[in-house]
Amino acid sequence: MGVGQDNAIPPRNGEGDRPKGGGGAFNTTSATIRMARRERRSGNLPEVILWRALRQRPGGFKFRRQHPIGPYSLDFACLSARLAIEIDGEVHNRGDQPESDSVRDAHMRARGFDTIRIPAREVLQSVDMVVIAIVSACRERQPLHQPSAGPPPRFGEVEGRLP
């Protein structure tokens, strides 16, 4: 896929040019933003418990709660790892909800995000184990390159000495 194609994965935070007028991978509507703000104030117990742990930045990762992307509001997101975290209650196993979830996951995948779905009962049983799994998933999604330790050595330079 070349740059500028409609189905190209957008760059990570801070990479690439930003289109004028906003938009890009996080393009959303004001209605979705209002919904996300309302959800942040909700008292969904598994989300509140997990948020208490994730706001401590486990593994050095920053998480957002009820982060709007496109028409969806993610339960939690780690933008640096491009990871969406959804806490699924029993309703996610009923009716057409599994199909809706797969459409949502495909939408996120098209924007470069992987989605992990965690049953709410697991959060209630062992939030520590859930956090370990989330941090592990974030580490797996980290870029392969590491920040530069400085410029490359000059020709003939060995361990900081010139020939």
C-alpha positions as CSV (number, residue, x, y, z in Angstrom):
1,M,0.0,0.0,0.0
2,G,1.4,3.3,-0.9
3,V,1.1,6.6,0.9
4,G,-2.1,8.4,0.2
5,Q,-4.2,5.3,-0.5
6,D,-7.6,5.2,1.2
7,N,-6.8,1.9,2.9
8,A,-3.3,2.8,4.2
9,I,-2.9,2.5,7.9
10,P,-2.5,6.0,9.5
11,P,0.7,6.9,11.3
12,R,1.2,6.6,15.0
13,N,0.9,9.6,17.2
14,G,3.2,12.5,16.1
15,E,4.2,10.8,12.9
16,G,3.5,12.1,9.4
17,D,1.7,15.2,8.2
18,R,-1.6,16.2,9.7
19,P,-4.4,17.1,7.3
20,K,-5.7,20.6,7.4
21,G,-8.9,20.8,9.4
22,G,-8.2,17.7,11.5
23,G,-9.5,14.3,10.7
24,G,-7.4,11.3,10.0
25,A,-7.6,8.1,12.1
26,F,-9.4,9.8,15.0
27,N,-12.0,11.7,13.0
28,T,-15.2,11.7,15.0
29,T,-18.4,13.6,15.5
30,S,-19.5,15.9,18.3
31,A,-22.3,13.4,19.2
32,T,-19.6,10.6,19.7
33,I,-17.6,13.0,21.9
34,R,-20.7,13.8,24.0
35,M,-21.4,10.1,24.3
36,A,-17.9,9.4,25.5
37,R,-18.0,12.2,28.1
38,R,-21.3,10.8,29.4
39,E,-19.8,7.3,29.6
40,R,-16.8,8.5,31.5
41,R,-19.2,9.6,34.3
42,S,-21.0,6.3,34.3
43,G,-20.6,4.0,37.3
44,N,-19.9,0.7,35.3
45,L,-18.1,-1.1,38.1
46,P,-15.7,-3.2,36.0
47,E,-14.6,-0.1,34.0
48,V,-14.2,1.9,37.2
49,I,-12.0,-0.8,38.8
50,L,-9.9,-1.2,35.7
51,W,-9.5,2.6,35.2
52,R,-8.1,2.9,38.8
53,A,-5.3,0.5,37.7
54,L,-4.7,1.8,34.2
55,R,-4.5,5.5,35.2
56,Q,-1.3,4.5,37.2
57,R,0.4,4.0,33.7
58,P,1.4,0.3,34.2
59,G,4.4,-0.6,32.1
60,G,4.9,3.1,31.3
61,F,1.9,3.1,28.9
62,K,-0.7,5.9,29.0
63,F,-4.3,4.9,28.7
64,R,-7.4,6.9,27.9
65,R,-10.9,6.1,29.1
66,Q,-13.9,6.3,26.7
67,H,-11.8,7.6,23.9
68,P,-13.8,8.5,20.7
69,I,-12.6,7.2,17.4
70,G,-14.9,7.5,14.4
71,P,-18.4,6.7,15.4
72,Y,-17.3,4.6,18.4
73,S,-16.2,5.3,21.9
74,L,-13.6,2.9,23.1
75,D,-13.8,1.7,26.7
76,F,-10.0,2.2,27.0
77,A,-7.3,2.9,24.5
78,C,-3.5,3.0,24.5
79,L,-2.7,5.3,21.5
80,S,1.0,4.6,21.5
81,A,0.4,0.9,21.1
82,R,-2.7,1.4,18.9
83,L,-4.6,-0.9,21.1
84,A,-8.4,-0.7,21.9
85,I,-9.5,-2.4,25.1
86,E,-13.2,-3.3,25.4
87,I,-14.8,-4.6,28.6
88,D,-17.6,-7.0,27.6
89,G,-20.5,-7.8,29.8
90,E,-23.0,-10.6,29.3
91,V,-24.9,-8.5,26.7
92,H,-22.1,-8.9,24.2
93,N,-23.0,-12.6,23.9
94,R,-26.6,-12.0,23.0
95,G,-28.6,-11.1,19.9
96,D,-26.8,-9.3,17.1
97,Q,-24.2,-7.9,19.5
98,P,-21.4,-10.3,18.4
99,E,-21.9,-9.2,14.8
100,S,-21.9,-5.5,15.9
101,D,-18.7,-6.1,17.8
102,S,-17.0,-7.7,14.8
103,V,-18.0,-4.7,12.6
104,R,-16.6,-2.4,15.3
105,D,-13.3,-4.4,15.5
106,A,-13.0,-4.3,11.7
107,H,-13.5,-0.5,11.8
108,M,-10.7,-0.2,14.3
109,R,-8.4,-2.6,12.4
110,A,-8.8,-0.4,9.3
111,R,-7.5,2.5,11.4
112,G,-4.5,0.5,12.6
113,F,-5.9,-0.6,16.0
114,D,-6.1,-4.1,17.4
115,T,-8.9,-4.7,19.8
116,I,-8.8,-7.0,22.9
117,R,-12.0,-7.9,24.5
118,I,-12.0,-8.7,28.2
119,P,-15.0,-10.3,30.0
120,A,-16.2,-8.0,32.8
121,R,-16.2,-10.9,35.2
122,E,-12.4,-11.3,34.7
123,V,-11.9,-7.7,35.8
124,L,-14.0,-8.3,38.9
125,Q,-12.2,-11.6,39.7
126,S,-8.6,-10.4,39.2
127,V,-7.9,-6.9,37.9
128,D,-4.1,-7.5,38.4
129,M,-4.1,-10.4,35.9
130,V,-6.1,-8.3,33.4
131,V,-3.6,-5.4,33.7
132,I,-0.7,-7.8,33.1
133,A,-2.5,-9.1,30.0
134,I,-3.1,-5.5,28.7
135,V,0.5,-4.4,29.3
136,S,1.7,-7.5,27.5
137,A,-0.6,-6.8,24.5
138,C,0.8,-3.2,24.5
139,R,4.4,-4.4,24.5
140,E,3.7,-6.7,21.6
141,R,2.3,-3.8,19.5
142,Q,5.3,-1.5,20.1
143,P,7.2,-0.4,17.1
144,L,10.2,-2.6,16.2
145,H,12.6,0.3,16.1
146,Q,13.9,1.9,19.2
147,P,14.7,5.6,19.7
148,S,18.1,6.5,18.4
149,A,21.1,6.6,20.8
150,G,22.6,9.3,18.8
151,P,24.2,9.7,15.4
152,P,25.9,6.7,13.7
153,P,29.6,6.5,14.3
154,R,31.9,8.2,11.8
155,F,33.9,6.2,9.3
156,G,36.7,4.4,11.1
157,E,35.4,5.4,14.6
158,V,35.5,2.7,17.2
159,E,34.0,3.1,20.7
160,G,34.2,6.8,20.6
161,R,37.8,7.0,19.3
162,L,39.0,8.2,16.0
163,P,41.7,6.2,14.1
